[in-house]
Amino acid sequence: MMAGISRPSLMDDLCEANGAFAINLLKLLGEKDNLRNVFFSPLSLSSALTMVLMGAKGNTAAQMSQALCLNKGGDIHQGFQSLLMELNKSGPQCLLRTANRLFGEKACDFLPAFKESCQKFYQADLEELSFSKDTEECRKHINDWVTEKTEGKISEILGAGAVGPLTKLVLVNAIYFKGKWNEQFDRKHTRGMTFKTSTEKKTVQMMFKAAPFKMGYVEEAHAQVLELPYVEGELSMLILLPDDDTDLAVVP
């Protein structure tokens, strides 16, 4: 349970909504080509879009809430405020940082209440830029901000033509993580092992470690679940491994 949440049901509802949104989006991203790898941050998307939701109403707000699986009501923005504050607590061994920022057209008049709410709940400032007068400089400025927040890992989040003179608002989320395994992998034990894809088997270089880890089995998914904790045990990587005779397309 995250600290700072006085109502457990609020955090439970938020986690359930974020999880449902993540699974729905993963299925959507894999529809056109289920052979390609997909890597994305569901929390980045849900927190950014929920921030936009604060400025929406009527049918637009209803549709956004449905897409984000936020149908149980409650103060969802208060929940995100506590969640983001907890996530951005850095430890000496693991660094997890997420940042939101809005870049708005200087000629537009954004409501002060909206800007204040973005800062309060999502730690996101609204910076005014002149897309209409110098589009390329605005694109460069936004890319530079993301580069800084991701320790140089993402240098061009906005490609050429991504914004134009008619752009009114750009909402950007950056997430950065760096951590050490609680059980370190020794490089000398890396070796070639068989990896199975949907269409073939191939030999790839895999890390190897013999140590006690938490494992489980999910009958509904026909898959094993492995937890690989990082130092201090605050964060973990969860790996889902389907059975050998299970088609990846049928894994929920």
N, C-alpha and C positions, 0 to 999 in steps of 0.2 A: 504494500500500500504506500502511495506517495505521501510524503509529509505535507501538511498544510491543508489537507482536504477534510473538512469537518463532517461532510456527509459521504459515507462510503459508497452509497448508491450512485452518486454523481460520477465518481471516478470509475466505478464499474460500468456505468452506461457509456462513458466516454471511451473506455478501452474496448468495449464491445462494438461501438460504432466505428472506431478506427480500424479494428480488426476486420469487420465486415466490408468496409470501404476498401481496404487493402486487397482482400481476396477478390472482390468484384473487379477491381481495376486490373489485377494480375491476369484474370481470365480474359478481360477485354484486350489487354496488350498482347496476349498470346494467341488471339483468334486468327489473325492473318497469317502468321508464320510461327507455328509451335516448335520449330526446330532451332530458333535463335535464342540466345541468352537474353534474359530480362533482368535489369538491375535498376531499382528505383527506391525512393524513400517515401513510403506512404504517409508517415507523420509530417514530412515537409509539405506534401500536397494538402493534406487535410487541415493542417494549421493555417496554411496560407489561404485556402479557399474559405475556411470558416471566418477568417478575418474579413474577407470580401463580403461574406454573408451579413456582417454587421451593417453594411451599407446598402443591403438589398431589402426589398419588402414585396408584399403581394405574391403574385404567381412566381416571380423570379426567386424569391426567398424560399417558397415552398418547394420548388424544383431542386434548388441547391441543397436544401435540408434532406430531401429524399435521396439525392445522389450521394451525399455524405453519410447517409444512414443515421442522421440525427433526428429521429422521429419520436424520441421519448420525452422531449421537452427538457426543462431544467436549465440552470444557468451554465450553459456549455462553455461560455467564454471564461467564466471563473475557473472552470475545470482546466482549460488550456493554460490559463495563467499559472496555476500551480504546477501543472505538468512541465511546462517549459522552464520554469524556475528550477525545478528539481533536476531536469536533464542537464542544465547548464552548470551544475555544480561540478567543478573539476577536481579530481584527485591527483596525487603525485604520480600515479602509475598509469592512469587512463584519462584521456581527454576527450570529452564529447561536447561539442558545441554546435548549437543551431541558432541561426540569426535570420530575422525577417526585416525587410525594408520596402517601403513604397517609394516609387519615383513618379511624381505627378507633374503634369504640364503646368508651368508657371502661370499661364493665362487662365487656368481653371480656378474656380473658387470652391475648395473642398471644405466641407462643414467642420468647424472646430471640434464638435462633439465626436465626429468620426475619427479625426486624427488623435484626439485624446484617448479614445477607447483602444485604438491600435497600439498606442504606446503602453497603456495600462495593462492590457490583457496579453499582448503578444510581443511586448518589448520592441515594437517596430516604429521607427520614426518615418514621417513622410517628408522626403526631400524634394524640393521643387527644382525642375530642370526645364529648359526650353527646347522641347522636341521640335517645335515648329521652326525655330531659327537655326539650330545646329544639331541635326539628328545624329550625325556621326560622332560628335563629341559626347553626346548623351549616352550613346551605346558604349563608347570607350569608358566613360565614367562608371557605368553600371558594371561592366566587365572587371574593371579595376577593383571595385568594392568586393565582388565575389572572389576574385583572386586573393585578396587580403584575408577574407574570412575563411578560406579553404587552404590557407598556408601554401598557396601557389598551385594546388592540385587541379583547380578548374580555372583556366585562363580566359576562356571565351564562351560564356554561357549564352550570349546573344551574338549570333552570326550576322554577317552582312545582310541587310534588308529585313532583319527581325523587327525593327522599329522604324517608324516613318514620321513625317511632319504632322500627320493626323493622330499620332499616338497621344493618349490622354493620361494613361496610368499604367505603370509597370510594377508588378508585385514580384519580388525576388526572395527566394529562400535559399540559404546556404547551410549545409550541414557538414561537419568535420569530425572524424573520429580517429584516434590513435591510441592503441592499447597493447599491453603485453599479455601473452597467455599465462595463466596461472601455472600450467605445466608446459614448459618450453619444448619446442621441437628441435632436435639436434640435426643440423644440416647433413651430417654424414650418414644419417639413416634415411634420407630421401632416396627413393628408388622407383624404377618403372613398375607400374601395376596396371591391371586391366580396368578401363573405364567404359561403362556401357551407356550409349546414347539411344535415342529412339530408333535409330536405323542401323547401328553398327557397334562393334567393340573395338577399342583402340588402346594402345599402351601409352600412358602419360606419366610424367614424373609426379609422385605423390609423397607428401610428408608422412612420417610414421612415428607413432609414439605409443609405448606400452605403459599404461597407468590407469588407475581407477577413475571412471567417469560415470556420470548419471546417464542412464539409458532407459528407454521405455518403448512400448509398442502400441501403435494406434490401429485397432482392428478395422475401423471405418476407412482408413487410408491405406491399409495393407503396407504399412511402413514403420521402420524403426525411427526413433527420435533420440538424438545425441546432444547433450549439452556440453559445450566447451567454455568454461569460465575464464574470464580475464582476471588479472591480479586484483586482489582484494574482494573478489566475488560479487561486486556490485553489478557487473554487466556480463552477459554471456552470449555466445553464438549458438543458435539452435540449428541443427542439421537434420533434414528429413531424408531418409534413405528408403525408397520403395523396395519391396521384395523383388528378387530376380525375375520372377515370372509375371510381374505387374507392369502393364502398359502405363507409361507416364501420363497418357491422355486421360486415364480414368482416376488418377489420384486427385481427390477433392482439393 
